[in-house]
Amino acid sequence: MAKSGSKAQTDLMWQATSVVTTLVAGMVADSVVAAGWRLVTGRPAPQEEDQLLDHKLAEVVAFAVLSGAVLALTRQLTLRQAAKWYSGRSRGPVTGARALEA
């Protein structure tokens, strides 16, 4: 019974860690894309609804593709780092085994 509670606690801690990591990744990706967009185009990123009509359709599509790709990449990289960190301090979130030292 104690083993089950420990696994549930570990799962809950990993879920909390992954949620925080995903939120931080989203904020970082949003800031990077917005800054990069302004640097390249000289205009603010088309994020607000009232700004969408100020941009050409191709710009809006390009921004959506770019921001989606950066968000997905940032999320995956930060989750991988969080899993490495989390596995180093406890049982691994996926396998339940301790991570091997590289």
N, CA, C and O atoms as a printed pandas DataFrame, in Angstrom:
     atom_number atom_name residue_name chain_id  residue_number  x_coord  y_coord  z_coord
0              1         N          MET        A               1    0.816   -1.187    0.000
1              2        CA          MET        A               1    0.000    0.000    0.000
2              3         C          MET        A               1    0.866    1.258    0.000
3              4         O          MET        A               1    0.543    2.224   -0.692
4              5         N          ALA        A               2    1.954    1.263    0.761
5              6        CA          ALA        A               2    2.848    2.418    0.806
6              7         C          ALA        A               2    3.511    2.634   -0.545
7              8         O          ALA        A               2    3.774    3.767   -0.948
8              9         N          LYS        A               3    3.778    1.527   -1.242
9             10        CA          LYS        A               3    4.407    1.631   -2.549
10            11         C          LYS        A               3    3.491    2.351   -3.530
11            12         O          LYS        A               3    3.951    3.162   -4.333
12            13         N          SER        A               4    2.193    2.057   -3.465
13            14        CA          SER        A               4    1.223    2.700   -4.342
14            15         C          SER        A               4    1.130    4.199   -4.057
15            16         O          SER        A               4    1.055    5.005   -4.984
16            17         N          GLY        A               5    1.135    4.568   -2.784
17            18        CA          GLY        A               5    1.090    5.980   -2.415
18            19         C          GLY        A               5    2.327    6.727   -2.871
19            20         O          GLY        A               5    2.255    7.883   -3.287
20            21         N          SER        A               6    3.464    6.050   -2.788
21            22        CA          SER        A               6    4.709    6.666   -3.227
22            23         C          SER        A               6    4.690    6.908   -4.731
23            24         O          SER        A               6    5.145    7.953   -5.198
24            25         N          LYS        A               7    4.167    5.947   -5.491
25            26        CA          LYS        A               7    4.071    6.106   -6.941
26            27         C          LYS        A               7    3.097    7.228   -7.284
27            28         O          LYS        A               7    3.352    8.020   -8.191
28            29         N          ALA        A               8    1.988    7.294   -6.563
29            30        CA          ALA        A               8    1.015    8.355   -6.808
30            31         C          ALA        A               8    1.625    9.718   -6.510
31            32         O          ALA        A               8    1.392   10.683   -7.237
32            33         N          GLN        A               9    2.412    9.790   -5.429
33            34        CA          GLN        A               9    3.067   11.055   -5.088
34            35         C          GLN        A               9    4.096   11.422   -6.151
35            36         O          GLN        A               9    4.211   12.585   -6.537
36            37         N          THR        A              10    4.845   10.419   -6.624
37            38        CA          THR        A              10    5.838   10.668   -7.670
38            39         C          THR        A              10    5.156   11.143   -8.946
39            40         O          THR        A              10    5.620   12.086   -9.587
40            41         N          ASP        A              11    4.053   10.490   -9.319
41            42        CA          ASP        A              11    3.307   10.892  -10.507
42            43         C          ASP        A              11    2.779   12.314  -10.367
43            44         O          ASP        A              11    2.831   13.096  -11.317
44            45         N          LEU        A              12    2.278   12.643   -9.200
45            46        CA          LEU        A              12    1.758   13.989   -8.965
46            47         C          LEU        A              12    2.868   15.033   -9.047
47            48         O          LEU        A              12    2.679   16.108   -9.616
48            49         N          MET        A              13    4.026   14.709   -8.474
49            50        CA          MET        A              13    5.156   15.641   -8.530
50            51         C          MET        A              13    5.628   15.825   -9.971
51            52         O          MET        A              13    5.943   16.943  -10.378
52            53         N          TRP        A              14    5.681   14.734  -10.752
53            54        CA          TRP        A              14    6.088   14.851  -12.156
54            55         C          TRP        A              14    5.068   15.672  -12.935
55            56         O          TRP        A              14    5.449   16.489  -13.774
56            57         N          GLN        A              15    3.783   15.471  -12.674
57            58        CA          GLN        A              15    2.761   16.250  -13.362
58            59         C          GLN        A              15    2.902   17.740  -13.045
59            60         O          GLN        A              15    2.789   18.582  -13.936
60            61         N          ALA        A              16    3.145   18.056  -11.788
61            62        CA          ALA        A              16    3.335   19.456  -11.401
62            63         C          ALA        A              16    4.573   20.032  -12.074
63            64         O          ALA        A              16    4.551   21.160  -12.567
64            65         N          THR        A              17    5.648   19.256  -12.094
65            66        CA          THR        A              17    6.885   19.713  -12.738
66            67         C          THR        A              17    6.660   19.944  -14.224
67            68         O          THR        A              17    7.125   20.946  -14.768
68            69         N          SER        A              18    5.956   19.037  -14.891
69            70        CA          SER        A              18    5.735   19.188  -16.328
70            71         C          SER        A              18    4.802   20.357  -16.641
71            72         O          SER        A              18    4.968   21.022  -17.663
72            73         N          VAL        A              19    3.826   20.613  -15.773
73            74        CA          VAL        A              19    2.927   21.751  -15.987
74            75         C          VAL        A              19    3.694   23.063  -15.879
75            76         O          VAL        A              19    3.557   23.938  -16.734
76            77         N          VAL        A              20    4.499   23.199  -14.832
77            78        CA          VAL        A              20    5.293   24.424  -14.648
78            79         C          VAL        A              20    6.257   24.591  -15.813
79            80         O          VAL        A              20    6.418   25.695  -16.333
80            81         N          THR        A              21    6.893   23.511  -16.222
81            82        CA          THR        A              21    7.840   23.562  -17.334
82            83         C          THR        A              21    7.145   23.993  -18.621
83            84         O          THR        A              21    7.681   24.807  -19.374
84            85         N          THR        A              22    5.968   23.458  -18.876
85            86        CA          THR        A              22    5.227   23.803  -20.084
86            87         C          THR        A              22    4.805   25.274  -20.072
87            88         O          THR        A              22    4.886   25.948  -21.100
88            89         N          LEU        A              23    4.359   25.772  -18.930
89            90        CA          LEU        A              23    3.973   27.188  -18.834
90            91         C          LEU        A              23    5.163   28.109  -19.066
91            92         O          LEU        A              23    5.056   29.101  -19.787
92            93         N          VAL        A              24    6.291   27.782  -18.458
93            94        CA          VAL        A              24    7.494   28.604  -18.645
94            95         C          VAL        A              24    7.945   28.547  -20.094
95            96         O          VAL        A              24    8.328   29.568  -20.665
96            97         N          ALA        A              25    7.903   27.363  -20.695
97            98        CA          ALA        A              25    8.292   27.223  -22.107
98            99         C          ALA        A              25    7.401   28.074  -23.003
99           100         O          ALA        A              25    7.882   28.697  -23.950
100          101         N          GLY        A              26    6.112   28.103  -22.708
101          102        CA          GLY        A              26    5.194   28.915  -23.495
102          103         C          GLY        A              26    5.488   30.395  -23.393
103          104         O          GLY        A              26    5.457   31.110  -24.394
104          105         N          MET        A              27    5.775   30.859  -22.182
105          106        CA          MET        A              27    6.092   32.280  -22.006
106          107         C          MET        A              27    7.404   32.646  -22.704
107          108         O          MET        A              27    7.502   33.694  -23.342
108          109         N          VAL        A              28    8.404   31.781  -22.579
109          110        CA          VAL        A              28    9.691   32.044  -23.225
110          111         C          VAL        A              28    9.535   32.042  -24.742
111          112         O          VAL        A              28   10.034   32.940  -25.421
112          113         N          ALA        A              29    8.845   31.038  -25.273
113          114        CA          ALA        A              29    8.655   30.950  -26.721
114          115         C          ALA        A              29    7.900   32.162  -27.246
115          116         O          ALA        A              29    8.259   32.705  -28.290
116          117         N          ASP        A              30    6.870   32.590  -26.546
117          118        CA          ASP        A              30    6.093   33.753  -26.968
118          119         C          ASP        A              30    6.964   35.004  -27.005
119          120         O          ASP        A              30    6.881   35.792  -27.947
120          121         N          SER        A              31    7.790   35.186  -25.997
121          122        CA          SER        A              31    8.671   36.355  -25.950
122          123         C          SER        A              31    9.711   36.314  -27.059
123          124         O          SER        A              31    9.986   37.331  -27.696
124          125         N          VAL        A              32   10.284   35.147  -27.290
125          126        CA          VAL        A              32   11.313   35.014  -28.334
126          127         C          VAL        A              32   10.720   35.273  -29.712
127          128         O          VAL        A              32   11.312   35.994  -30.515
128          129         N          VAL        A              33    9.565   34.696  -29.990
129          130        CA          VAL        A              33    8.946   34.879  -31.303
130          131         C          VAL        A              33    8.542   36.340  -31.505
131          132         O          VAL        A              33    8.760   36.899  -32.579
132          133         N          ALA        A              34    7.961   36.955  -30.491
133          134        CA          ALA        A              34    7.542   38.357  -30.617
134          135         C          ALA        A              34    8.745   39.268  -30.843
135          136         O          ALA        A              34    8.692   40.169  -31.680
136          137         N          ALA        A              35    9.823   39.039  -30.104
137          138        CA          ALA        A              35   11.028   39.859  -30.282
138          139         C          ALA        A              35   11.657   39.619  -31.653
139          140         O          ALA        A              35   12.082   40.564  -32.320
140          141         N          GLY        A              36   11.715   38.369  -32.066
141          142        CA          GLY        A              36   12.271   38.056  -33.388
142          143         C          GLY        A              36   11.433   38.631  -34.513
143          144         O          GLY        A              36   11.968   39.128  -35.504
144          145         N          TRP        A              37   10.129   38.564  -34.360
145          146        CA          TRP        A              37    9.233   39.119  -35.382
146          147         C          TRP        A              37    9.448   40.625  -35.506
147          148         O          TRP        A              37    9.541   41.157  -36.613
148          149         N          ARG        A              38    9.528   41.306  -34.368
149          150        CA          ARG        A              38    9.747   42.759  -34.393
150          151         C          ARG        A              38   11.112   43.090  -34.998
151          152         O          ARG        A              38   11.240   44.068  -35.735
152          153         N          LEU        A              39   12.118   42.295  -34.697
153          154        CA          LEU        A              39   13.466   42.518  -35.223
154          155         C          LEU        A              39   13.493   42.352  -36.738
155          156         O          LEU        A              39   14.115   43.150  -37.440
156          157         N          VAL        A              40   12.825   41.326  -37.241
157          158        CA          VAL        A              40   12.859   41.036  -38.673
158          159         C          VAL        A              40   11.939   41.964  -39.461
159          160         O          VAL        A              40   12.333   42.487  -40.503
160          161         N          THR        A              41   10.711   42.174  -38.969
161          162        CA          THR        A              41    9.742   42.951  -39.749
162          163         C          THR        A              41    9.671   44.419  -39.348
163          164         O          THR        A              41    9.227   45.256  -40.134
164          165         N          GLY        A              42   10.101   44.736  -38.141
165          166        CA          GLY        A              42    9.992   46.108  -37.661
166          167         C          GLY        A              42    8.606   46.455  -37.151
167          168         O          GLY        A              42    8.348   47.603  -36.791
168          169         N          ARG        A              43    7.710   45.477  -37.115
169          170        CA          ARG        A              43    6.337   45.693  -36.656
170          171         C          ARG        A              43    6.027   44.722  -35.525
171          172         O          ARG        A              43    6.668   43.677  -35.414
172          173         N          PRO        A              44    5.060   45.052  -34.692
173          174        CA          PRO        A              44    4.691   44.112  -33.621
174          175         C          PRO        A              44    4.093   42.837  -34.203
175          176         O          PRO        A              44    3.513   42.843  -35.289
176          177         N          ALA        A              45    4.245   41.770  -33.475
177          178        CA          ALA        A              45    3.714   40.477  -33.908
178          179         C          ALA        A              45    2.188   40.524  -33.951
179          180         O          ALA        A              45    1.569   41.176  -33.110
180          181         N          PRO        A              46    1.574   39.844  -34.916
181          182        CA          PRO        A              46    0.111   39.855  -35.025
182          183         C          PRO        A              46   -0.539   38.921  -34.008
183          184         O          PRO        A              46   -0.994   37.830  -34.352
184          185         N          GLN        A              47   -0.577   39.364  -32.751
185          186        CA          GLN        A              47   -1.111   38.523  -31.691
186          187         C          GLN        A              47   -2.494   38.953  -31.241
187          188         O          GLN        A              47   -3.307   38.112  -30.858
188          189         N          GLU        A              48   -2.771   40.224  -31.280
189          190        CA          GLU        A              48   -4.066   40.738  -30.828
190          191         C          GLU        A              48   -5.066   40.717  -31.991
191          192         O          GLU        A              48   -4.691   40.909  -33.148
192          193         N          GLU        A              49   -6.324   40.484  -31.671
193          194        CA          GLU        A              49   -7.349   40.405  -32.715
194          195         C          GLU        A              49   -7.467   41.694  -33.520
195          196         O          GLU        A              49   -7.682   41.646  -34.731
196          197         N          ASP        A              50   -7.331   42.842  -32.867
197          198        CA          ASP        A              50   -7.468   44.103  -33.593
198          199         C          ASP        A              50   -6.269   44.378  -34.490
199          200         O          ASP        A              50   -6.352   45.244  -35.361
200          201         N          GLN        A              51   -5.165   43.675  -34.306
201          202        CA          GLN        A              51   -3.979   43.846  -35.152
202          203         C          GLN        A              51   -4.005   42.943  -36.378
203          204         O          GLN        A              51   -3.258   43.175  -37.329
204          205         N          LEU        A              52   -4.849   41.922  -36.372
205          206        CA          LEU        A              52   -4.841   40.951  -37.457
206          207         C          LEU        A              52   -5.155   41.559  -38.817
207          208         O          LEU        A              52   -4.622   41.109  -39.831
208          209         N          LEU        A              53   -6.010   42.570  -38.853
209          210        CA          LEU        A              53   -6.351   43.193  -40.122
210          211         C          LEU        A              53   -5.261   44.127  -40.622
211          212         O          LEU        A              53   -5.288   44.533  -41.784
212          213         N          ASP        A              54   -4.311   44.474  -39.778
213          214        CA          ASP        A              54   -3.197   45.332  -40.182
214          215         C          ASP        A              54   -2.107   44.541  -40.898
215          216         O          ASP        A              54   -1.197   45.136  -41.475
216          217         N          HIS        A              55   -2.183   43.222  -40.871
217          218        CA          HIS        A              55   -1.163   42.365  -41.470
218          219         C          HIS        A              55   -1.747   41.620  -42.660
219          220         O          HIS        A              55   -2.944   41.333  -42.700
220          221         N          LYS        A              56   -0.896   41.310  -43.623
221          222        CA          LYS        A              56   -1.313   40.500  -44.759
222          223         C          LYS        A              56   -1.554   39.072  -44.281
223          224         O          LYS        A              56   -0.998   38.643  -43.270
224          225         N          LEU        A              57   -2.377   38.352  -45.009
225          226        CA          LEU        A              57   -2.695   36.979  -44.648
226          227         C          LEU        A              57   -1.429   36.117  -44.596
227          228         O          LEU        A              57   -1.288   35.272  -43.712
228          229         N          ALA        A              58   -0.520   36.330  -45.531
229          230        CA          ALA        A              58    0.720   35.556  -45.556
230          231         C          ALA        A              58    1.545   35.803  -44.287
231          232         O          ALA        A              58    2.174   34.879  -43.772
232          233         N          GLU        A              59    1.547   37.039  -43.782
233          234        CA          GLU        A              59    2.276   37.346  -42.546
234          235         C          GLU        A              59    1.645   36.647  -41.348
235          236         O          GLU        A              59    2.354   36.123  -40.489
236          237         N          VAL        A              60    0.319   36.637  -41.288
237          238        CA          VAL        A              60   -0.373   35.980  -40.181
238          239         C          VAL        A              60   -0.104   34.480  -40.204
239          240         O          VAL        A              60    0.149   33.876  -39.162
240          241         N          VAL        A              61   -0.158   33.880  -41.389
241          242        CA          VAL        A              61    0.121   32.450  -41.518
242          243         C          VAL        A              61    1.571   32.158  -41.153
243          244         O          VAL        A              61    1.845   31.192  -40.440
244          245         N          ALA        A              62    2.494   32.971  -41.628
245          246        CA          ALA        A              62    3.914   32.771  -41.306
246          247         C          ALA        A              62    4.144   32.887  -39.802
247          248         O          ALA        A              62    4.894   32.102  -39.222
248          249         N          PHE        A              63    3.501   33.863  -39.176
249          250        CA          PHE        A              63    3.645   34.022  -37.724
250          251         C          PHE        A              63    3.074   32.818  -36.987
251          252         O          PHE        A              63    3.674   32.344  -36.022
252          253         N          ALA        A              64    1.929   32.320  -37.425
253          254        CA          ALA        A              64    1.315   31.159  -36.771
254          255         C          ALA        A              64    2.209   29.927  -36.888
255          256         O          ALA        A              64    2.385   29.193  -35.915
256          257         N          VAL        A              65    2.765   29.701  -38.058
257          258        CA          VAL        A              65    3.644   28.548  -38.260
258          259         C          VAL        A              65    4.911   28.699  -37.424
259          260         O          VAL        A              65    5.333   27.757  -36.754
260          261         N          LEU        A              66    5.507   29.867  -37.465
261          262        CA          LEU        A              66    6.733   30.116  -36.712
262          263         C          LEU        A              66    6.498   29.986  -35.215
263          264         O          LEU        A              66    7.274   29.326  -34.525
264          265         N          SER        A              67    5.442   30.605  -34.706
265          266        CA          SER        A              67    5.203   30.546  -33.267
266          267         C          SER        A              67    4.856   29.128  -32.823
267          268         O          SER        A              67    5.263   28.711  -31.738
268          269         N          GLY        A              68    4.118   28.384  -33.632
269          270        CA          GLY        A              68    3.801   27.001  -33.301
270          271         C          GLY        A              68    5.042   26.122  -33.256
271          272         O          GLY        A              68    5.202   25.300  -32.354
272          273         N          ALA        A              69    5.914   26.302  -34.236
273          274        CA          ALA        A              69    7.145   25.512  -34.280
274          275         C          ALA        A              69    8.059   25.839  -33.102
275          276         O          ALA        A              69    8.617   24.937  -32.477
276          277         N          VAL        A              70    8.212   27.116  -32.802
277          278        CA          VAL        A              70    9.072   27.515  -31.687
278          279         C          VAL        A              70    8.490   27.024  -30.360
279          280         O          VAL        A              70    9.230   26.568  -29.488
280          281         N          LEU        A              71    7.182   27.116  -30.208
281          282        CA          LEU        A              71    6.548   26.641  -28.977
282          283         C          LEU        A              71    6.740   25.135  -28.811
283          284         O          LEU        A              71    7.095   24.674  -27.726
284          285         N          ALA        A              72    6.510   24.369  -29.870
285          286        CA          ALA        A              72    6.665   22.914  -29.787
286          287         C          ALA        A              72    8.105   22.530  -29.472
287          288         O          ALA        A              72    8.350   21.662  -28.634
288          289         N          LEU        A              73    9.050   23.170  -30.136
289          290        CA          LEU        A              73   10.460   22.874  -29.890
290          291         C          LEU        A              73   10.872   23.253  -28.475
291          292         O          LEU        A              73   11.535   22.471  -27.793
292          293         N          THR        A              74   10.491   24.425  -28.033
293          294        CA          THR        A              74   10.831   24.878  -26.686
294          295         C          THR        A              74   10.212   23.966  -25.638
295          296         O          THR        A              74   10.860   23.620  -24.651
296          297         N          ARG        A              75    8.969   23.578  -25.848
297          298        CA          ARG        A              75    8.291   22.695  -24.901
298          299         C          ARG        A              75    8.998   21.345  -24.805
299          300         O          ARG        A              75    9.234   20.844  -23.706
300          301         N          GLN        A              76    9.333   20.759  -25.941
301          302        CA          GLN        A              76    9.995   19.457  -25.921
302          303         C          GLN        A              76   11.366   19.527  -25.270
303          304         O          GLN        A              76   11.723   18.652  -24.481
304          305         N          LEU        A              77   12.131   20.553  -25.590
305          306        CA          LEU        A              77   13.467   20.680  -25.009
306          307         C          LEU        A              77   13.408   20.907  -23.499
307          308         O          LEU        A              77   14.201   20.334  -22.753
308          309         N          THR        A              78   12.472   21.741  -23.050
309          310        CA          THR        A              78   12.382   21.989  -21.610
310          311         C          THR        A              78   11.834   20.774  -20.868
311          312         O          THR        A              78   12.256   20.503  -19.744
312          313         N          LEU        A              79   10.903   20.039  -21.472
313          314        CA          LEU        A              79   10.412   18.818  -20.825
314          315         C          LEU        A              79   11.510   17.760  -20.732
315          316         O          LEU        A              79   11.589   17.031  -19.744
316          317         N          ARG        A              80   12.352   17.677  -21.755
317          318        CA          ARG        A              80   13.474   16.728  -21.702
318          319         C          ARG        A              80   14.439   17.098  -20.582
319          320         O          ARG        A              80   14.910   16.226  -19.851
320          321         N          GLN        A              81   14.729   18.382  -20.447
321          322        CA          GLN        A              81   15.623   18.816  -19.370
322          323         C          GLN        A              81   14.980   18.588  -18.004
323          324         O          GLN        A              81   15.653   18.183  -17.056
324          325         N          ALA        A              82   13.685   18.848  -17.907
325          326        CA          ALA        A              82   12.987   18.623  -16.637
326          327         C          ALA        A              82   12.988   17.141  -16.284
327          328         O          ALA        A              82   13.144   16.786  -15.116
328          329         N          ALA        A              83   12.817   16.276  -17.273
329          330        CA          ALA        A              83   12.837   14.833  -17.020
330          331         C          ALA        A              83   14.212   14.382  -16.556
331          332         O          ALA        A              83   14.323   13.534  -15.670
332          333         N          LYS        A              84   15.264   14.946  -17.149
333          334        CA          LYS        A              84   16.627   14.619  -16.701
334          335         C          LYS        A              84   16.823   15.067  -15.256
335          336         O          LYS        A              84   17.342   14.310  -14.435
336          337         N          TRP        A              85   16.411   16.290  -14.945
337          338        CA          TRP        A              85   16.556   16.812  -13.593
338          339         C          TRP        A              85   15.737   15.976  -12.617
339          340         O          TRP        A              85   16.223   15.593  -11.552
340          341         N          TYR        A              86   14.491   15.696  -12.989
341          342        CA          TYR        A              86   13.591   14.962  -12.108
342          343         C          TYR        A              86   14.091   13.533  -11.891
343          344         O          TYR        A              86   14.025   13.021  -10.773
344          345         N          SER        A              87   14.578   12.898  -12.922
345          346        CA          SER        A              87   15.092   11.534  -12.805
346          347         C          SER        A              87   16.339   11.485  -11.945
347          348         O          SER        A              87   16.584   10.486  -11.269
348          349         N          GLY        A              88   17.114   12.526  -11.960
349          350        CA          GLY        A              88   18.323   12.566  -11.155
350          351         C          GLY        A              88   18.048   12.686   -9.673
351          352         O          GLY        A              88   18.887   12.308   -8.856
352          353         N          ARG        A              89   16.888   13.206   -9.311
353          354        CA          ARG        A              89   16.587   13.400   -7.892
354          355         C          ARG        A              89   15.620   12.364   -7.349
355          356         O          ARG        A              89   15.427   12.288   -6.135
356          357         N          SER        A              90   15.008   11.567   -8.209
357          358        CA          SER        A              90   14.075   10.542   -7.748
358          359         C          SER        A              90   13.937    9.486   -8.835
359          360         O          SER        A              90   14.782    9.393   -9.726
360          361         N          ARG        A              91   12.912    8.720   -8.767
361          362        CA          ARG        A              91   12.639    7.729   -9.803
362          363         C          ARG        A              91   12.195    8.425  -11.075
363          364         O          ARG        A              91   11.525    9.456  -11.022
364          365         N          GLY        A              92   12.560    7.872  -12.207
365          366        CA          GLY        A              92   12.209    8.460  -13.487
366          367         C          GLY        A              92   10.713    8.494  -13.718
367          368         O          GLY        A              92   10.020    7.562  -13.311
368          369         N          PRO        A              93   10.182    9.533  -14.356
369          370        CA          PRO        A              93    8.746    9.664  -14.561
370          371         C          PRO        A              93    8.192    8.633  -15.538
371          372         O          PRO        A              93    7.007    8.303  -15.475
372          373         N          VAL        A              94    9.020    8.123  -16.431
373          374        CA          VAL        A              94    8.526    7.198  -17.443
374          375         C          VAL        A              94    8.793    5.755  -17.051
375          376         O          VAL        A              94    7.882    4.928  -17.058
376          377         N          THR        A              95   10.039    5.450  -16.710
377          378        CA          THR        A              95   10.415    4.062  -16.473
378          379         C          THR        A              95   10.318    3.652  -15.018
379          380         O          THR        A              95   10.201    2.460  -14.736
380          381         N          GLY        A              96   10.360    4.581  -14.086
381          382        CA          GLY        A              96   10.347    4.247  -12.679
382          383         C          GLY        A              96   11.708    3.862  -12.156
383          384         O          GLY        A              96   11.841    3.509  -10.984
384          385         N          ALA        A              97   12.731    3.920  -13.003
385          386        CA          ALA        A              97   14.081    3.569  -12.595
386          387         C          ALA        A              97   14.931    4.822  -12.453
387          388         O          ALA        A              97   14.637    5.857  -13.049
388          389         N          ARG        A              98   15.975    4.717  -11.667
389          390        CA          ARG        A              98   16.869    5.858  -11.536
390          391         C          ARG        A              98   17.630    6.080  -12.837
391          392         O          ARG        A              98   17.988    5.134  -13.540
392          393         N          ALA        A              99   17.867    7.345  -13.136
393          394        CA          ALA        A              99   18.603    7.687  -14.353
394          395         C          ALA        A              99   20.065    7.306  -14.186
395          396         O          ALA        A              99   20.628    7.443  -13.100
396          397         N          LEU        A             100   20.679    6.827  -15.262
397          398        CA          LEU        A             100   22.092    6.512  -15.229
398          399         C          LEU        A             100   22.893    7.782  -15.407
399          400         O          LEU        A             100   22.519    8.645  -16.201
400          401         N          GLU        A             101   23.961    7.905  -14.697
401          402        CA          GLU        A             101   24.810    9.073  -14.821
402          403         C          GLU        A             101   25.548    9.013  -16.152
403          404         O          GLU        A             101   26.119    7.980  -16.503
404          405         N          ALA        A             102   25.539   10.094  -16.877
405          406        CA          ALA        A             102   26.207   10.127  -18.196
406          407         C          ALA        A             102   27.677   10.427  -18.038
407          408         O          ALA        A             102   28.403   10.495  -19.030
